[in-house]
Amino acid sequence: MRIDRSHIPWALAISAVATIAALGYAANLHPGQLPLGLKFPEFLGPVPPARVTYGGTPLGLLFGSVAFGIFLFAAALGIRKKKRLWPIGSVQTWLKAHLWLTILTLPLVVLHSGFRLGGPHTMGLVGLYALVMASGIFGVILQHFLPSLMRANLPREVVFEQIPYLQAHLLESAQKMRAQVAETAALGVGGDTSPQVLCTFLDKECLPYLAIKSSRNPNLKSSQAAAETFKMLRVNVHPEWRPKVGEIQAWCESRRLMDLQTKFQHWLHGWLLLHVPSSMALIIVTVWHAWMGLRFLVSQPI
């Protein structure tokens, strides 16, 4: 998801809500700070709060509840992506809401805590929350910049799920050529050594490169080095064999591009391996935090 002008209304709305929340927090702690003689709503408790722990005040509980509701909504994004036909907003709208509403949780969590970390339990919860937010922000940065890099470095792309099949097809094509060239080399027609040269190159360079799942062949993995390698190979074979060299080069170039696409895709989605489990853990720990907090409030009435 790229951050463009369509995100401006979301940023403005979230900024306005965060500002209102901060004003409410200040007015709750400091009576008389509301402008124009406005009064702090009575249903949100006394001013200043009767409890020392701000998270247990009515406004503090409201901040925490809204933040938890956003956590649940953010977790529902995975379900929405799978149910693309649901008439409850487009996936793009959900993605924007996921991003900006989770950003809103930053001031809500800080205000709910009263700018305090608390004990080990609360510190652990805050640490888990920081991990979720950091991994999410990292993912947003990757999704903003990587598509441009992919377009600049991948002149053509294939369906990602088909890459293993296509790589296997390249290897099979090279093996068939190796068998055909070997037959010609065995005949030794006219004393031409080109078939032997091609067989040696296929055995030592091409086939190992195409066969290995993640090849590190320095001569073929780099586009510049590969160009020099095939240039020299063309020089060492008879002109009638050079179309074969062109086929081999095309196979190796396709493999190189598929490897690069795989690398980009792993970066583009790999951060989810940390973000999703930590997000689920955050929801579970937050439920426990809320339960423990409510038990404390019940056992320690004002």
N, C-alpha and C positions, 0 to 999 in steps of 0.2 A: 504494500500500500504506500503510494507516494503522498507526501505532505504538500498539498497545493492550495490554491485560493479557496477551494471548496471547504477547507477546514477553518477558515477565518470565523464564520458564525459560531462554530463550536467553541473555538478558543475564547471568543468574546463572552459567550454564555457561561462557560465554566469560570472565567475570571470574575464575572458578575456574581455568580453563586458563591464563590470562594470569598469574595469581598463582603457579602452579606453575612456569611458565617463568621468571618473574623470580627465584624462589627457587633454581631450578637454576642460573641465570646467576650469582647471588651466591655460591652454594656452590662453583661451579667456579673462581671467581676468588679466593675467600677461604676457604681450608680451615678446617674447624672451625666453620663458621657454621650447619651443619644442626642442628636441635634433636634432643634425645633420643638423641644418639649415632649418628644415621643417617649412613651413608657415601655419598659420591658414587659412582654406578655406575662400575665400572672400565671397562666397554666404551665409556664416553663420554670416555675419555682421562685423562691425568694431571691431578692437582690440585696447583698451579695449571696452566693450559694451557702447553704447551711453545712454542706459536706466539704471537708478538706480535699478529698479525692475528687477531682473534677469529673472524671469519667462516670461517677455515680450520680451526678446531678441530672435533672431532667434534660437540660440542653446538651450535656455531655453524652447522655444515653442516646439522644437524637442523632448527634454526630456519628456515634459509633454504629447505630442501626442503619443509617443511610449508607455508610461505608460498607457495611456487611452486605446490604442489599445490592450494592454495585459489584461486590465480589461475586455474588451469585449470578448476576446478569452477565458479567464478564465470562464466567465459566460456561454459560449457556451458548456462547458463540460457536463452540464446536458442534453443538446440536443443530444450530441454525444453518451452518455450512452444509450439513448433510441433508437438511430439509429445505432445499432451495425453492420449492414450489409453495411453501407456506406464505400466505398473504399477510405477513407481519413485518413489512419493511424489507428493503433489499439487503443483500449481504454487505454491499458497500456501506450502507447506512449503519448496519450493525458494527462493522469494523471501525467506523469513525466514532460511534458511541462507545465502543469498547475502549478505544484509545483515550478519548477525552474524559469519559466518566472515571476511568481508573486514575487519570491524572488528578481529578477532583478529590480522590480519596487521600491524596497527600495532605492537603490542609485539614481535611476532616479527621484523619487519624491524629495529626499533631494537636488539633484543638480538643479532640476527645481525651487525649492523654494529659492535657494541661501542660504541654511542653516538658513532661517528665517521662523517664524511661521506666521507673518503678522497679520492682523486684526481678528475680531471675526469670519467672514465668513471663512477665510482660516484656522483658528484654529479649527473650527467645522469640516471642511473637513478633516483635519489631524487627529482629534480625531476619526472620522468615519473610516478612513483608518486604524488607529491603531487597532480598534476593529475588522475589517475584517482580518487583518494579524494575530492578536493574536488568534482569534478563529480558523483560518486556521492552524496555527502552532500547536495549541492544538489538532486539529483533526488529523494531521499527526502523532503526538506523540502517540495518542490513537491507530491509525491504525497500527502503527509499533509494539507496545507491546501487545495489547489486543489479537490478534489471538494466540500468544504463550500461554497466560494465559488461553484462552479458550480450547486449546488443552490439557493443563495440568490438567484442572479442570473438563472438560466434556468428560468422556469416550465415550459418544455417543451423537450425535446431531440429531435433527429432523428438518424438514422444518419449518422455523420460522413462516410462515403464517398459518401452520396447528396446532400450539400450542393450541389455544383456543378449537379447535375441539377435539384434543387428551386429553386435560384436562377434557372436558365434558364427554368423553368416560370413563376415569378413574373413575369419580364420578358415572356414571351410573353403572359400574361394581361393585363398592363398595356398592351401594344401592341394587343391586340384591342379593349380598351376604348377606347383612343385612336382607333382607326379608327371604332368605332361612334359615339362622341361627336362626332367630326369630321363624320360624315354628318348628324347631327342639327343641328349648328351651321351646316352649309351650307344647310339648309332654312330656318333662321331662323324657326321656328314661334313665333308670338305675341310676337316681340320679346324673348324670354327670353335673357339673356346668360349663363346658367349653363353651357351647353355650351362657350362660348368660355373661360370662367373655368377649367373643368376641363381643357380642352385645353392652355391655357397652363401650368397647374400640372403636368400630365403631362409636357409638353415640357421645362420648365425645372427641375423638381424630381424628380418620381417616376421617369421613365424613365432619366435619367442616374444616379440613385441605384441603381436596380436593375441597370443595365447594367455599371457599373464593378466590377471584380473586388474592389477594396478601397476602397469609397467613403468620402470624408471630408466628405460633405454635412453642415454643422453644423445644418441645420434638421431633418434626418430621422435622423441618427445617434444623437442623444441622445433618450431616451424623453420627457423633460420638454419639450424644444424641439419635438419632433414633435407632442406633444399640443397645444401652443399653436398650431402651424402648422395642424393639421387643425381646430382649434376656429375659427380665423379663416376657413378655407376653407368650413366649414359655414355660417358667417354670410353669406358672399358668394354662395351659390347658393340656388336655390329649394328648398323642403322636399322636393319630389319627386326631387331629385338627390342628396339627402344619403345615401341608401343606397349610391350610387356612391362617395361620399367615404369611407364606412365600409369598402368593399371595398379602396379604395386604401390606407387606413390600415392595414388588416390585412396587406396585402402588404408594406408598408414595415416594419411591426413584425416580421413573420416574417424579413425580410431582416436587420434589426438583430440579432435573436436568433441567427440563423445566423452572422453575422459575429462575434458575441461568443463563440459556441461554438467557432468556428474559432480565435479568439485563445486561448481557454483550452486547446484541444487542442495548439496549437503550443507553449505554455508547458509543458504536461504532458509532452510527448514530445520537445521540441526539444533538451533537454540531452543526449539520447542521441547527437546528432550529434557531440558532443565526447567523451562518455564511452566509447562503443563503439570508435571508432578508436584512442583513446589506450590503451584496455585491451588491444587487440590488439597495439599497439606495445609495451606494457609486457611482454607475454609474450615477444615476439620478442627484445627487449633483455635480458630476464632470462635467456633461454636462452643468449644470447651471453655474458652476465656469468658464468653458471655454467660455460660451456665455458672461458673465459679463466681462471676461478678454478681449475678442475681442472688445466689445463695448468701453472699456476703451482705447485700443490701437488705435481704429479708431478716438475716440474723442480727443486723446492726441498724435498727430503725432510728430515725432522727428523734 
